[in-house]
């Protein structure tokens, strides 16, 4: 199995999955009354939104799970590419990616599993508790992915295994996602750049001969 091509497919898929994630987050959810994290935690807004469009929330959470798989496959391909030149940085990148993927998968699956019962019972306290955990896991996953991208960009710069622009872009996206817990705007901008980086990286890996 050519891991570089697998990583290329995964990275390209991740670009589209992240674009879907951004569209739902910035276009669809505001129409359901969910604009800020405070709106998500508020059961007066959140529970009716869940009841009004369950398919949207299922798609959003499954997108999270699929993104975690794609990110991990991409990082394994990058580790194969740069392991010999920057072993420590790539080890950090793989560990950070694994943490991010676990956080995202837990966040998405928890919400999918609990949504039906909370919508039917309209338990405001349970809803607040669930969304507090879900949002916390999501932000922690973004933060871990930021460190993974920062380490990957640094490794690429030191090993010259990727173009310098692509490497610097990974560092920039990493910094923005690391600071995601400070500002939602930084995280959103980071994910917009992440779409570009993932698609570009996918093309590079698919063209790789080894």
Secondary structure, DSSP 8 states (H G I E B T S, - for coil): --HHHHHHHHHHHHHHHHHHHHHIIIIIHHHTT--SHHHHH-HHHHHHHHHH-HHHHHHHHHHHHHHHHHHHHHHHHHHHHHTTT-HHHHHHHHHHHHHHHHHHHHHHHHHHHHHHHHHHHT-HHHHHHHHHHHHHHHHHHHHHHHHHHHHHHHHHHHHT-S-HHHHHHHHHHHHHHHGGGT-HHHHHHHHHHHHHHHHHHHHHHHT---
